[in-house]
Amino acid sequence: MTATISRSPTLEDRLLPSPPTSSPLRLSLAPVGPAPALLDGAWWPRSRDLGAELPILTAVLDPLWGRITRVTVNPTHWPVIPRKVPVAGHVVNVGWFLPEQDPHELLLLSYHVGRWNLLVVPPETSPVQAAWLMAAASDPRGTSTASRLMEEAAGLRTVAETDLAVAAVWDSEGGHEARDPSVRPGIRTVTAEGGDPVAER
C-alpha cells in the first residue's frame, strides 16, 4: 500500500511506501525551513488506538526524521495509552502529560535527531474540515497551537452551518426563485376596451 503525505499547505499528495495496511496514512508535513512553526504538520488517524496507529505512522516518519524512539500524548482524547508499541524493527516508548501537553498534539522524539509536534485531527472529522486543519498545521508560517487550530476549525464549521441554515430559510420562503434569473414573475394579459391587449403585472 501507499502512504499519502502532504508537505505543503495546498495538500499536494506525495506517495511513499508504507507497511501493509487497509488504508493509506493521512499525514501532512510542513516544509523544512529556517524558522520552524509551532507545528510540524498534522496526522489524521483512523482511530484512537495508539497500538494500531503508531506503527503505521512511524514506518513513514523513520526514514524522513530518523528512528522515532518516543512519543508523548495528552490522555484526554486517548482511551488507552500503551507504555510500549512495537514497530518495524524497534519499540517506541509512549508517555503522557496531562497539563503540560496540548490535548490535540502528538510529540515525537528521535534519539539524537530532534523532536516534532503534530496536530492530531480527530478520526471522526469530516474530510473538508480535516483538509483545512492539515493545511493550516503544515503552514511553515503558522503561529497557532494545535488547540487554537481546533477552535478556529470549529468556528468555521459553525459559520458554514449558520450560512446553510439561513440559505435553507431563504429558499423555503421563495428566495431561491427570486434569485434565479431564469424564473420571472408571471405576466397576465387583459384586453382593453378597444380590444388591444395590455400587459398587466
C-alpha positions in Angstrom: 0.0 0.0 0.0 1.0 3.6 -0.1 1.0 6.5 2.4 -0.3 9.8 1.4 1.8 12.6 2.6 1.4 16.3 2.0 4.2 18.7 2.5 2.6 22.0 1.6 -0.5 24.0 2.7 -2.1 23.1 -0.6 -2.2 19.4 0.5 -0.3 18.2 -2.6 0.0 14.5 -2.1 3.2 12.6 -2.3 3.3 8.8 -2.2 5.8 6.9 -0.1 5.9 3.2 0.7 4.4 2.0 4.0 3.7 -1.3 5.6 0.7 -3.3 4.6 -2.5 -1.6 5.8 -6.1 -1.4 4.7 -5.9 2.4 4.1 -3.2 4.9 3.3 -1.7 7.1 6.0 -3.2 10.6 6.3 -0.3 12.8 7.1 0.6 16.4 6.2 4.1 17.7 6.9 5.4 21.3 6.9 8.3 22.0 4.5 11.7 22.3 6.3 12.6 25.9 6.8 14.9 28.2 8.8 12.2 29.3 11.1 10.0 26.4 12.2 6.4 27.0 13.0 4.8 25.8 16.2 3.6 22.6 14.5 5.5 20.4 12.1 2.3 19.1 10.4 -0.8 17.1 11.1 -1.8 13.5 11.4 -5.3 12.3 10.8 -5.5 8.8 12.4 -8.4 6.4 11.6 -8.9 5.5 15.3 -7.9 6.4 18.8 -6.0 3.1 19.1 -2.3 4.1 19.6 -1.2 0.5 19.4 -2.6 0.1 15.9 -2.0 3.6 14.6 1.6 4.4 15.7 3.4 1.6 13.8 1.9 2.9 10.5 2.9 6.5 11.4 6.5 5.7 12.5 7.1 3.4 9.5 6.7 6.5 7.3 8.4 9.0 9.6 11.5 6.9 10.5 13.1 7.3 7.0 12.3 11.0 7.0 13.1 12.1 10.5 15.3 9.4 11.9 14.1 6.5 14.0 11.2 7.6 16.3 12.1 6.3 19.8 9.5 8.1 22.0 6.0 9.5 21.6 4.0 11.5 24.1 0.3 12.4 24.2 -2.2 14.1 26.4 -4.6 11.3 27.6 -7.7 13.5 27.2 -8.5 12.0 23.8 -6.7 8.6 24.0 -8.7 6.0 25.9 -5.7 3.6 26.3 -2.1 4.6 26.3 0.3 1.6 26.0 3.7 2.1 27.5 5.5 0.5 24.6 4.4 0.0 21.0 6.3 -2.5 18.8 7.0 -1.0 15.3 9.1 -2.2 12.4 12.5 -3.2 13.8 12.2 -1.5 17.2 10.0 -0.4 20.0 8.5 3.1 20.6 8.1 4.2 24.2 4.9 6.0 24.8 4.3 8.6 27.6 1.7 11.1 28.5 1.4 14.5 30.1 -1.9 15.9 31.2 -1.4 19.6 32.0 1.8 20.2 30.1 0.9 18.9 26.6 -1.8 20.2 24.3 -4.6 17.6 24.1 -4.7 17.8 20.3 -0.9 17.3 19.8 1.4 14.4 19.4 5.0 14.9 20.3 7.6 12.6 18.6 11.2 12.2 19.6 14.1 10.8 17.6 17.2 9.9 19.5 20.0 12.5 18.8 18.0 13.9 15.9 15.2 16.1 17.1 11.6 16.5 18.1 8.4 17.2 16.2 4.9 18.3 17.1 1.9 17.1 15.0 -1.7 18.2 15.3 -3.9 15.2 15.8 -7.0 15.6 13.7 -9.8 13.7 15.4 -10.7 10.5 13.4 -14.3 11.5 13.1 -13.6 14.8 11.5 -15.2 15.5 8.1 -12.9 15.4 5.1 -13.4 19.1 4.3 -12.6 20.2 7.9 -9.7 17.8 8.1 -8.2 19.2 4.8 -8.4 22.7 6.3 -6.7 21.6 9.6 -4.0 19.7 7.8 -3.2 22.6 5.5 -3.1 25.1 8.5 -0.9 22.8 10.6 1.5 22.4 7.7 1.9 26.1 7.0 5.5 27.0 7.8 4.4 30.5 8.8 1.8 29.1 11.3 1.7 30.6 14.7 -1.3 28.7 16.1 -1.2 25.9 18.6 -3.0 22.6 18.0 -5.9 23.6 20.3 -6.1 27.0 18.7 -6.5 25.5 15.2 -9.2 23.2 16.5 -11.1 26.2 17.9 -10.7 28.0 14.6 -12.0 25.0 12.7 -15.0 24.7 15.0 -15.7 28.4 14.4 -15.5 28.0 10.6 -17.8 25.0 10.9 -20.3 27.0 12.9 -20.3 29.8 10.3 -20.8 27.3 7.5 -23.7 25.6 9.3 -25.3 29.0 10.0 -24.9 30.0 6.3 -26.6 26.8 5.3 -29.5 27.3 7.7 -30.0 30.9 6.5 -29.9 29.7 2.9 -32.5 27.0 3.7 -34.9 29.5 5.2 -34.3 31.9 2.3 -35.1 29.1 -0.1 -38.2 28.0 1.8 -39.6 31.5 1.7 -39.2 31.8 -2.0 -35.8 33.5 -2.0 -34.3 30.9 -4.3 -36.8 31.6 -7.0 -36.3 35.3 -6.6 -32.5 34.9 -7.1 -32.8 32.7 -10.1 -32.8 34.9 -13.2 -34.5 32.2 -15.3 -37.6 32.4 -13.1 -39.6 35.5 -13.8 -42.9 36.5 -12.3 -45.9 35.7 -14.5 -47.5 38.4 -16.7 -51.2 38.4 -17.1 -52.7 39.8 -20.3 -56.0 41.6 -20.3 -57.9 43.2 -23.1 -58.6 47.0 -23.1 -61.9 48.4 -24.1 -60.6 48.9 -27.7 -59.7 45.3 -28.0 -55.9 45.9 -27.8 -54.0 43.5 -25.5 -52.4 45.2 -22.4 -49.8 43.6 -20.2 -50.7 43.8 -16.5 -48.2 43.0 -13.8 
